[in-house]
Amino acid sequence: VEARVEHRMRRATVLDRDEPPEFASIVHEAALRVRVGGRKVARAQLEYLLEATDRSNVSLRVIPFASELHVDMTHTVLYAGGVVPQLDTVHIDAPTRSPYLDAEAELHRFRLLLDLGRTASLDPAESLSFIQHLARDM
């Protein structure tokens, strides 16, 4: 567990580079409501998300329970894309294994899922307001 946490912390420093990449995230309301570590920890996590969006290269969207669209993702997925789409890579963060996918069919499937996630989610401003409301209620 410590190695995974350390890796994630180092990975996050990429967002603070002089020329950071764009980072767009989509999270389901269910994940935001889980209180791992209790109310105080959950509130701190929500506040961290809000602070992260202060960066000009970071955006966050929330899929609310009220969304009528079902986005079939049960694990954390990182879609790393660039100028040459054939070099894109998907990383699925799962407890038992964390594969990297780069076959065109797999990339296409995840592009469609991310498009569906954007359609099902609130826009970034509405998402921030939503998270602020959740944090106040913690």
Disulfide bonds with the S-S distance in Angstrom:
none
